[in-house]
Amino acid sequence: MKGRKNMSIDFSKYIASYPDFPEPGVLFRDISPMLENGEVYRAATDQIVQFAKDRNVEMIVGPEARCFIVGCPVAYKLGVGFSPARKKNKLPGETIEESYGLEYGKSSLYLRTNAVKPGQRVLVTDDLLATGGTIDATIRLVEKLGGIVVGTAFLIELTELKGREKVKDYDFFTLLKY
């Protein structure tokens, strides 16, 4: 069996940038090129796995459907559970709710009541940190259930949108900042 090469990867080469999408003056960052290259994607998630191992993470939780991009492979590599915080009616069973603000109003995320055990060490993760609203709501859901958020991790942080202000009290990892 061949060993993996220990390669130094410039992850920024694997991020697509779309100017003026979805409207003029907005620069959209997309991780699709990273996902298309299995070695690069593995190397990126391995860094989050190491961050999680260093914090003795027992559970991964993330907001919305995008959290699966990071949450599932990290949870699998760690051998721990993964649970998404999703919109109403997207989860079976009994759930709890947490609201968060949007530029156009309010929305809510839901988490199954049995997703996190009291005292369980949780990493909250997503592919992208933007305004931080969904991450903040996810953290509050985990804490409502008695979980201990030991860190937050992202592939990309859009610094101008100030999402880090929402996670400032938590240990933090991001692969790339824009």
Sequence and secondary structure as in RCSB ss.txt:
>XXXX:A:sequence
MKGRKNMSIDFSKYIASYPDFPEPGVLFRDISPMLENGEVYRAATDQIVQFAKDRNVEMIVGPEARCFIVGCPVA
YKLGVGFSPARKKNKLPGETIEESYGLEYGKSSLYLRTNAVKPGQRVLVTDDLLATGGTIDATIRLVEKLGGIVV
GTAFLIELTELKGREKVKDYDFFTLLKY
>XXXX:A:secstr
          GGGG EEEET SSTT EEEE HHHHH HHHHHHHHHHHHHHHHHTT  EEEEETGGGHHHHHHHH
HHHT EEEEEB TTSS S EEEEEEEETTEEEEEEEETTSS TT EEEEEEEEESS HHHHHHHHHHHHTT EEE
EEEEEEE GGGTGGGGSTTS EEEEEE 
